[in-house]
Amino acid sequence: MVIGPGGAGVSVTATSGALGRSGTRRPGGARAVTTPDRDTLLVTVDRCSPTADLLGVFRQPDEPVAVSTRLHLLSLDRLVLLERTWSEFTTVLSETMARSKVALPGVGAVSDIDAAELSTLPGVEDFLVMRRIRDEAVSGQWRRIVVDASGLGDPFEFLRASSLLSQALNRLWPRHRRLAAAAERPVMAQLTAAVDAIDRDCVDVTELVTDPHTVAMHVVVGADDRGERALPHLLATVDVMGLALRSVVINQGVGAGRDGADHDARMDRLRAVVRGGDPAVEVAELPCLDLPIDRAARLRKLGVGLPMPNGRPSGSGAAQVTEAADTGAGTSRVYELTWRQRLPDPDALQLGRSGDDLLVTVGGFRHPVRLPSVLRRCVVVDAAWDGTDLTVRFMPDPALWPQGR
């Protein structure tokens, strides 16, 4: 997954990385030959993406197009995915109504909405795109998939859309009520099965995005004032979401004054921001070419390498629960939840609680962190940040904690 603010060079980085050579390495450094049906799939989700033109192929929405024997391009049209899925869902609603002898409140009004009437449905479009990418990932056709997540506004909203949609589904129609409805009215079984399938897909996609064994995140920023201001906040959001960050790409083709002392100082500051948060994250620099980047040969010349997933969880995905030293027993115990968290503005940190989730707000971005089972029966006591790790302290809730006899 290649993400970053608009204009930072996300598409160029993703396309160059997809064109670059990749493969497993044998002992001694020799590159192993891979023989899958297809090698690399480059996915774009921006309807105005120039990638097809850069690669010299026709844009064919929703179908992989061969760029070479190694590379295929898949351009996903969010509106087409939405219309297709909505048509399938309303078909289920219409069949449910036709078979039901009892009027189902609200179902008729929803089923009468035509797919062409939907221009946008925030969150659902992003989920459908991620689900399609998931389907390609598990198809067995590709050894590697590179996702160009440019043209989306806030890439983090795109990445967590599946989680938010699952929460919304289960608030509007909780699963236990869906099962009860299907048991009381067998005609509802098909409808509840359709909603359950969407919910399962949401959970599956959410787990995929945060799986460090499968997904590697790469953040692209420009070597300019905007990039320098944005980078700490981008990395802080990566941490709180528990995304497996593998590299930060600094695009030297963005900004002015690339040869002066000010530019060198800025590059040093950008590198320090990355390495100060996690020494294992690689820093790459995208060179500034004298020629326009308008063809595949020049994209290859950039030489972008996208490190593969390494299986190391990070941020909230690597949170550890420990029992604080010198605490009491029973409801007097104190537990600590700790993870490495960048905080560009520590005073703006906010914590809240919603059910089994700890709501963490970092830099104006709020994200639910699912609590381990032992902490779900606890209340938050306080929190502290030592410049590297965020530690949240909990104590058992007497009303929920098992009482000894």
LOKE-974706 format. One record per residue (C-alpha): x, y, z; residue in three letters. Coordinates in steps of 0.02 Angstrom, whole numbers, plus 32768, in hexadecimal, padded with zeros to 4 digits. Layout:
residues N
{{X, Y, Z}, ala}
...
end
This chain:
residues 405
{{8000, 8000, 8000}, met}
{{804A, 80A7, 7FC9}, val}
{{7FFA, 813E, 801D}, ile}
{{801E, 81F6, 8035}, gly}
{{7FD6, 82A5, 801F}, pro}
{{7F9D, 82DE, 7F74}, gly}
{{8028, 831E, 7F04}, gly}
{{80B2, 82C3, 7F64}, ala}
{{80D2, 8246, 7ED8}, gly}
{{8070, 81B0, 7F17}, val}
{{803F, 8173, 7E69}, ser}
{{80EF, 8187, 7E25}, val}
{{8138, 812A, 7EBA}, thr}
{{80BA, 809C, 7EB1}, ala}
{{80CD, 8087, 7DF4}, thr}
{{818B, 808C, 7DFA}, ser}
{{8188, 800F, 7E88}, gly}
{{8114, 7F9C, 7E26}, ala}
{{8186, 7FA6, 7D8D}, leu}
{{8222, 7F85, 7DF2}, gly}
{{826A, 7ED7, 7DFE}, arg}
{{8233, 7E71, 7E91}, ser}
{{823C, 7DBF, 7ECE}, gly}
{{827F, 7D51, 7F57}, thr}
{{833B, 7D45, 7F6E}, arg}
{{839C, 7CA6, 7F7C}, arg}
{{8430, 7C94, 7FF2}, pro}
{{84C2, 7CF8, 7FAC}, gly}
{{8452, 7D80, 7F64}, gly}
{{841C, 7D2A, 7EC2}, ala}
{{8369, 7D53, 7E91}, arg}
{{82F4, 7CBF, 7E89}, ala}
{{8285, 7CA9, 7DF1}, val}
{{81CC, 7CAD, 7E1C}, thr}
{{814C, 7C56, 7DAE}, thr}
{{809D, 7C8B, 7DE0}, pro}
{{8014, 7CA1, 7D5E}, asp}
{{8033, 7D5B, 7D6C}, arg}
{{80B4, 7DBC, 7DCF}, asp}
{{8082, 7E6D, 7E04}, thr}
{{7FDA, 7EC5, 7E05}, leu}
{{7FD9, 7F83, 7E12}, leu}
{{7F33, 7FC5, 7E53}, val}
{{7EFA, 807A, 7E3F}, thr}
{{7E5D, 80C0, 7E90}, val}
{{7E65, 8172, 7E4C}, asp}
{{7DEB, 818E, 7DBE}, arg}
{{7E60, 8216, 7D7B}, cys}
{{7EFC, 81AB, 7D8D}, ser}
{{7F7E, 81C7, 7D02}, pro}
{{7FCA, 811C, 7D20}, thr}
{{7F7E, 80C8, 7C87}, ala}
{{7FC3, 8152, 7C16}, asp}
{{806E, 8148, 7C68}, leu}
{{8074, 808E, 7C49}, leu}
{{8032, 809C, 7B98}, gly}
{{7F95, 8032, 7BAD}, val}
{{7EDA, 8050, 7B9F}, phe}
{{7E7B, 806E, 7C40}, arg}
{{7DFC, 7FE2, 7C55}, gln}
{{7DA0, 7FF8, 7CFA}, pro}
{{7D8F, 7F5F, 7D69}, asp}
{{7DF5, 7EEB, 7CF8}, glu}
{{7EB1, 7EC8, 7D04}, pro}
{{7F0C, 7F07, 7C6A}, val}
{{7FB3, 7EBB, 7C38}, ala}
{{8041, 7F39, 7C37}, val}
{{80C9, 7EB6, 7C22}, ser}
{{80E1, 7DFE, 7C48}, thr}
{{8108, 7E31, 7CFB}, arg}
{{808F, 7EBF, 7D1C}, leu}
{{7FD4, 7ED8, 7D0F}, his}
{{7F72, 7F77, 7D37}, leu}
{{7EC8, 7F75, 7D8D}, leu}
{{7E6A, 801B, 7D8D}, ser}
{{7DDA, 8013, 7E08}, leu}
{{7D42, 8082, 7DEE}, asp}
{{7CF2, 80A2, 7E97}, arg}
{{7C4A, 80D3, 7E4D}, leu}
{{7C3F, 8037, 7DE0}, val}
{{7C64, 7FC9, 7E77}, leu}
{{7BE0, 8024, 7EDE}, leu}
{{7B5A, 8015, 7E58}, glu}
{{7B7D, 7F5D, 7E39}, arg}
{{7B7A, 7F2F, 7EF2}, thr}
{{7ADF, 7F98, 7F14}, trp}
{{7A83, 7F42, 7E86}, ser}
{{7AAF, 7E97, 7ECF}, glu}
{{7A78, 7ECD, 7F7D}, phe}
{{79D2, 7F1A, 7F46}, thr}
{{79AD, 7E7A, 7EE5}, thr}
{{79B7, 7E1C, 7F8B}, val}
{{7944, 7E9F, 7FDB}, leu}
{{78C4, 7E90, 7F4F}, ser}
{{78C3, 7DD2, 7F59}, glu}
{{78AC, 7DDD, 8016}, thr}
{{7816, 7E50, 8001}, met}
{{77C9, 7DE3, 7F7A}, ala}
{{77D2, 7D48, 7FE8}, arg}
{{7798, 7D9D, 8088}, ser}
{{76E1, 7DA0, 80B7}, lys}
{{7706, 7E27, 8137}, val}
{{7737, 7EDA, 810E}, ala}
{{77ED, 7EF8, 813B}, leu}
{{7802, 7FAE, 8175}, pro}
{{787E, 8012, 810E}, gly}
{{78B2, 7F82, 809C}, val}
{{7840, 7FB9, 800E}, gly}
{{7881, 806B, 800E}, ala}
{{7935, 802F, 800B}, val}
{{7919, 7FAE, 7F82}, ser}
{{78C8, 8032, 7F13}, asp}
{{7967, 809A, 7F0B}, ile}
{{79B8, 807D, 7E62}, asp}
{{7A74, 8065, 7E59}, ala}
{{7A83, 80F5, 7DDE}, ala}
{{7A3B, 816B, 7E62}, glu}
{{7AD0, 814F, 7ED4}, leu}
{{7B59, 81CE, 7EB4}, ser}
{{7BBC, 81B1, 7F52}, thr}
{{7BAD, 8150, 7FF2}, leu}
{{7C3F, 817D, 8064}, pro}
{{7C99, 80E9, 80AF}, gly}
{{7C3D, 8066, 8048}, val}
{{7C9C, 8093, 7FA9}, glu}
{{7D43, 8083, 8003}, asp}
{{7D0F, 7FDC, 804D}, phe}
{{7CDE, 7F99, 7FA2}, leu}
{{7D85, 7FCD, 7F59}, val}
{{7DE4, 7F7A, 7FE8}, met}
{{7D79, 7EDD, 7FD7}, arg}
{{7DA3, 7ED2, 7F1E}, arg}
{{7E5C, 7EE4, 7F47}, ile}
{{7E47, 7E5B, 7FCC}, arg}
{{7DF7, 7DEA, 7F4A}, asp}
{{7E8B, 7E02, 7ED6}, glu}
{{7F03, 7DE1, 7F66}, ala}
{{7EB5, 7D39, 7F8F}, val}
{{7E9A, 7D04, 7EDA}, ser}
{{7F45, 7CB3, 7ECC}, gly}
{{7F69, 7D0B, 7E26}, gln}
{{7FE4, 7D8B, 7E67}, trp}
{{8088, 7D7D, 7EC3}, arg}
{{8083, 7E36, 7EF0}, arg}
{{7FFF, 7EBF, 7EEF}, ile}
{{802D, 7F77, 7EF5}, val}
{{7F9E, 7FEC, 7F24}, val}
{{7FAC, 80A1, 7EEE}, asp}
{{7F3C, 80F5, 7F70}, ala}
{{7F46, 81A4, 7F26}, ser}
{{7EAE, 820C, 7EF6}, gly}
{{7E4D, 81DB, 7F92}, leu}
{{7E57, 8277, 7FFE}, gly}
{{7E85, 822E, 80A8}, asp}
{{7ED6, 8183, 8089}, pro}
{{7EBC, 814F, 813E}, phe}
{{7DFF, 8162, 812E}, glu}
{{7E0C, 80EE, 8098}, phe}
{{7E70, 806E, 80FA}, leu}
{{7DF8, 8069, 818E}, arg}
{{7D55, 8073, 812B}, ala}
{{7D33, 7FB9, 8143}, ser}
{{7D43, 7FC7, 8200}, ser}
{{7CCD, 805C, 8207}, leu}
{{7C4E, 8007, 8196}, leu}
{{7C4E, 7F6C, 8204}, ser}
{{7C30, 7FD8, 829E}, gln}
{{7BA1, 8033, 8248}, ala}
{{7B4E, 7F90, 820F}, leu}
{{7B55, 7F47, 82BD}, asn}
{{7B10, 7FE4, 830D}, arg}
{{7A7F, 7FF5, 8293}, leu}
{{7A58, 7F3B, 8290}, trp}
{{7ABB, 7ED8, 8313}, pro}
{{7AE5, 7E25, 82E5}, arg}
{{7A7E, 7DD8, 8371}, his}
{{79E6, 7E35, 832E}, arg}
{{7A0B, 7DFC, 827D}, arg}
{{7A12, 7D47, 82B7}, leu}
{{7971, 7D5C, 831B}, ala}
{{7919, 7DA8, 8284}, ala}
{{794F, 7D16, 8216}, ala}
{{7913, 7C99, 8299}, ala}
{{7869, 7CED, 82AE}, glu}
{{784E, 7D0B, 81F5}, arg}
{{78A7, 7C8E, 8184}, pro}
{{7886, 7D01, 80F1}, val}
{{7906, 7D79, 813F}, met}
{{7991, 7CF7, 8138}, ala}
{{79CF, 7D2C, 808D}, gln}
{{79D5, 7DE3, 80C0}, leu}
{{7A2E, 7DC1, 8165}, thr}
{{7AA9, 7D50, 8109}, ala}
{{7AD0, 7DDD, 8090}, ala}
{{7AF0, 7E58, 811E}, val}
{{7B59, 7DD7, 817B}, asp}
{{7BC1, 7DBC, 80DE}, ala}
{{7BE5, 7E77, 80D3}, ile}
{{7C12, 7E7C, 818C}, asp}
{{7C89, 7DE7, 8179}, arg}
{{7CDB, 7E3B, 80E4}, asp}
{{7CF2, 7ED9, 814C}, cys}
{{7D4B, 7E78, 81D5}, val}
{{7DB4, 7E19, 8156}, asp}
{{7DEC, 7EB7, 80FD}, val}
{{7E14, 7F0E, 81A2}, thr}
{{7E81, 7E7C, 81D8}, glu}
{{7ED8, 7E7A, 812F}, leu}
{{7F05, 7F33, 8136}, val}
{{7F5A, 7F20, 81E0}, thr}
{{7FAD, 7E77, 81BE}, asp}
{{806B, 7E96, 81C0}, pro}
{{808B, 7DED, 816E}, his}
{{8026, 7E1C, 80D5}, thr}
{{8023, 7EDA, 80C3}, val}
{{80B0, 7F58, 80C3}, ala}
{{808A, 8013, 80D0}, met}
{{80F2, 8094, 8074}, his}
{{80DA, 814E, 8096}, val}
{{810C, 81CF, 8012}, val}
{{812D, 8286, 803C}, val}
{{817B, 8315, 7FDB}, gly}
{{821E, 8366, 800C}, ala}
{{81C9, 840E, 802C}, asp}
{{8175, 846F, 80B8}, asp}
{{80D3, 8410, 80A3}, arg}
{{8128, 8368, 80AA}, gly}
{{818A, 8399, 8145}, glu}
{{80ED, 83D2, 819F}, arg}
{{8087, 833A, 816A}, ala}
{{8102, 82AE, 818D}, leu}
{{80F7, 82AC, 824D}, pro}
{{8039, 82A8, 8245}, his}
{{8038, 8220, 81C0}, leu}
{{80AB, 81B2, 8227}, leu}
{{8047, 81D2, 82C5}, ala}
{{7FA9, 8196, 826D}, thr}
{{8004, 80FD, 822A}, val}
{{8034, 80D3, 82DE}, asp}
{{7F88, 80E7, 832A}, val}
{{7F3A, 807D, 82A0}, met}
{{7FBC, 7FF5, 82B8}, gly}
{{7FF0, 7FF5, 8200}, leu}
{{808F, 7F98, 81D2}, ala}
{{80FC, 8026, 8192}, leu}
{{8191, 7FE9, 812D}, arg}
{{81D4, 8085, 80D9}, ser}
{{81C4, 8141, 80C5}, val}
{{81EA, 8185, 8018}, val}
{{8225, 823A, 8010}, ile}
{{8202, 8282, 7F64}, asn}
{{828B, 82FE, 7F38}, gln}
{{822E, 832D, 7E99}, gly}
{{81B3, 8390, 7F03}, val}
{{81E6, 843D, 7F40}, gly}
{{8264, 84BF, 7F0B}, ala}
{{831A, 84DF, 7F36}, gly}
{{834F, 8428, 7F30}, arg}
{{840A, 844B, 7F2A}, asp}
{{841E, 84C6, 7FBA}, gly}
{{844B, 84B5, 8071}, ala}
{{8394, 84D0, 80A1}, asp}
{{8362, 8438, 803B}, his}
{{83E9, 83CC, 808A}, asp}
{{83B3, 8403, 8137}, ala}
{{82FE, 83DA, 8111}, arg}
{{832E, 832D, 80D1}, met}
{{838D, 830F, 8173}, asp}
{{82F6, 8343, 81DA}, arg}
{{8282, 82D2, 8176}, leu}
{{82F6, 823D, 818C}, arg}
{{8303, 8261, 8247}, ala}
{{8245, 8263, 825A}, val}
{{8239, 81B6, 820B}, val}
{{82CB, 8164, 8264}, arg}
{{829F, 81B0, 830B}, gly}
{{81F9, 8154, 830C}, gly}
{{822E, 80A5, 82D5}, asp}
{{82E0, 807B, 82A1}, pro}
{{82A1, 7FE7, 823A}, ala}
{{8243, 8058, 81C0}, val}
{{82A7, 8075, 8121}, glu}
{{82BF, 8123, 80D8}, val}
{{82C5, 8130, 801A}, ala}
{{82E0, 81CA, 7FAF}, glu}
{{828D, 81E4, 7F09}, leu}
{{8307, 8240, 7E98}, pro}
{{82DB, 82D9, 7E32}, cys}
{{82EB, 82B0, 7D78}, leu}
{{8315, 8336, 7CFA}, asp}
{{8299, 82E9, 7C7F}, leu}
{{81DB, 82E1, 7C95}, pro}
{{819B, 823C, 7CDA}, ile}
{{8128, 8210, 7C49}, asp}
{{8152, 815C, 7C1D}, arg}
{{817B, 80B5, 7C6B}, ala}
{{8235, 80BF, 7C46}, ala}
{{8245, 815E, 7CAD}, arg}
{{81DE, 8113, 7D3A}, leu}
{{8258, 8081, 7D3E}, arg}
{{82E8, 80FC, 7D44}, lys}
{{82A8, 813B, 7DEC}, leu}
{{82D6, 8090, 7E31}, gly}
{{8253, 8088, 7EBB}, val}
{{825C, 7FED, 7F27}, gly}
{{81CB, 7FC3, 7F97}, leu}
{{8202, 7F55, 802A}, pro}
{{8197, 7EBB, 8042}, met}
{{8133, 7E96, 80E2}, pro}
{{81A2, 7E5B, 816F}, asn}
{{8121, 7E18, 81EA}, gly}
{{814B, 7E99, 8271}, arg}
{{80B1, 7EED, 82BD}, pro}
{{80C4, 7FA3, 82EB}, ser}
{{806A, 802E, 8345}, gly}
{{7FC8, 7FF9, 8399}, ser}
{{7FD4, 7F54, 833B}, gly}
{{8067, 7F27, 83AC}, ala}
{{8016, 7F61, 844F}, ala}
{{804A, 7F01, 84EA}, gln}
{{7FE8, 7EE8, 858C}, val}
{{8049, 7EDB, 862E}, thr}
{{801A, 7EE2, 86E5}, glu}
{{8067, 7F79, 873A}, ala}
{{80E7, 7F52, 87C0}, ala}
{{80B8, 7F62, 8878}, asp}
{{7FFD, 7F5D, 885C}, thr}
{{7F7B, 7F08, 88C4}, gly}
{{7F0D, 7E73, 88A2}, ala}
{{7E5D, 7E65, 885D}, gly}
{{7E11, 7F0D, 8831}, thr}
{{7EAC, 7F67, 8872}, ser}
{{7F17, 7F29, 87E3}, arg}
{{7F59, 7FA3, 8761}, val}
{{7F75, 7F6C, 86AE}, tyr}
{{7FD9, 7FCC, 862C}, glu}
{{7FBB, 7FCB, 8571}, leu}
{{8057, 8009, 8515}, thr}
{{8089, 8025, 8460}, trp}
{{8104, 8090, 83FE}, arg}
{{80A6, 812D, 83CD}, gln}
{{80E4, 81CB, 8379}, arg}
{{808F, 8268, 83BD}, leu}
{{80B5, 8307, 835B}, pro}
{{8044, 8367, 83D4}, asp}
{{803C, 830B, 847B}, pro}
{{7FC4, 838B, 84C5}, asp}
{{7F42, 835C, 8441}, ala}
{{7F3D, 82A4, 8474}, leu}
{{7E8E, 8270, 84A8}, gln}
{{7E4F, 81CA, 84EB}, leu}
{{7D9E, 8189, 84F5}, gly}
{{7D42, 80E5, 8504}, arg}
{{7CBA, 8094, 849B}, ser}
{{7C8E, 7FE3, 84CB}, gly}
{{7D25, 7F73, 84AD}, asp}
{{7D86, 7FFD, 8454}, asp}
{{7DFD, 8080, 8495}, leu}
{{7DE0, 811F, 8430}, leu}
{{7E88, 8172, 8410}, val}
{{7E90, 821F, 83BF}, thr}
{{7F38, 8252, 8379}, val}
{{7F4C, 82F3, 8316}, gly}
{{7E91, 8301, 82F9}, gly}
{{7E82, 824D, 82BC}, phe}
{{7E19, 81DB, 832B}, arg}
{{7E30, 811F, 831E}, his}
{{7DE4, 808F, 8383}, pro}
{{7E68, 8019, 83C9}, val}
{{7E1B, 7F71, 83F5}, arg}
{{7E44, 7F46, 84AA}, leu}
{{7E88, 7E9C, 84DD}, pro}
{{7E07, 7E34, 853A}, ser}
{{7E51, 7E52, 85E8}, val}
{{7E3E, 7F0F, 85D4}, leu}
{{7D8A, 7F0D, 8598}, arg}
{{7D50, 7EFB, 864C}, arg}
{{7DBF, 7F8B, 8685}, cys}
{{7DB3, 8048, 868A}, val}
{{7E39, 80C2, 8651}, val}
{{7E99, 8111, 86E1}, val}
{{7F18, 817F, 8689}, asp}
{{7F95, 8185, 85FA}, ala}
{{8049, 81BD, 85E0}, ala}
{{80BF, 81D6, 854D}, trp}
{{817B, 81CD, 8566}, asp}
{{81AA, 8212, 84BB}, gly}
{{81A6, 8165, 8469}, thr}
{{8122, 80F5, 84B9}, asp}
{{806F, 811B, 84E7}, leu}
{{8036, 80C2, 8587}, thr}
{{7F7F, 80BC, 85BA}, val}
{{7F59, 807C, 8669}, arg}
{{7EBD, 801A, 8697}, phe}
{{7E6D, 7FDA, 8737}, met}
{{7DE7, 7F54, 8744}, pro}
{{7D33, 7F8F, 8746}, asp}
{{7CEB, 7F49, 87E9}, pro}
{{7C41, 7F34, 8795}, ala}
{{7C8A, 7EC2, 870F}, leu}
{{7D21, 7E71, 875F}, trp}
{{7D0C, 7DBF, 87A4}, pro}
{{7D09, 7DC1, 8861}, gln}
{{7D6F, 7D41, 88C3}, gly}
{{7D19, 7CD6, 8944}, arg}
end
